[in-house]
Amino acid sequence: MPFKQWLAERLRPLSLGEQGERRAARYLRRHCKYRIVATRRRLRYGEFDVIAVDGRTVVFVEVK
């Protein structure tokens, strides 16, 4: 990806959904001590907003 395109993507304003997902991930990391593995992961069958790990447990989070 060219630098200009990368920079434009980083500087664009976040949508309300993206803001909520970031806040949810931050909350899980700080207050619940989860380790965030991935955010906004898209698959053929849908999308996971936040994927986190707590010990041996994998947690899939849908942010509304």
ZINORPE-V671856 format. One record per residue. SS is DSSP state (@ for helix, = for strand, . for the rest). PSI is psi in whole degrees, 0 to 359 (none if undefined). Layout:
# ZINORPE-V671856
SS&PSI, SS&PSI
This chain:
# ZINORPE-V671856
.&129, .&151, @&316, @&317, @&318, @&315, @&318, @&320, @&320, @&331, @&354, .&149, .&144, .&143, .&167, @&320, @&317, @&321, @&317, @&319, @&318, @&319, @&321, @&315, @&318, @&318, @&312, @&320, @&314, @&316, @&330, .&354, .&31, .&152, =&121, =&123, =&319, =&155, =&149, =&47, =&119, =&135, =&176, .&323, .&356, =&202, =&141, =&129, =&311, =&134, =&124, =&163, =&135, =&97, .&245, .&6, =&128, =&131, =&128, =&123, =&129, .&121, .&128, .&none
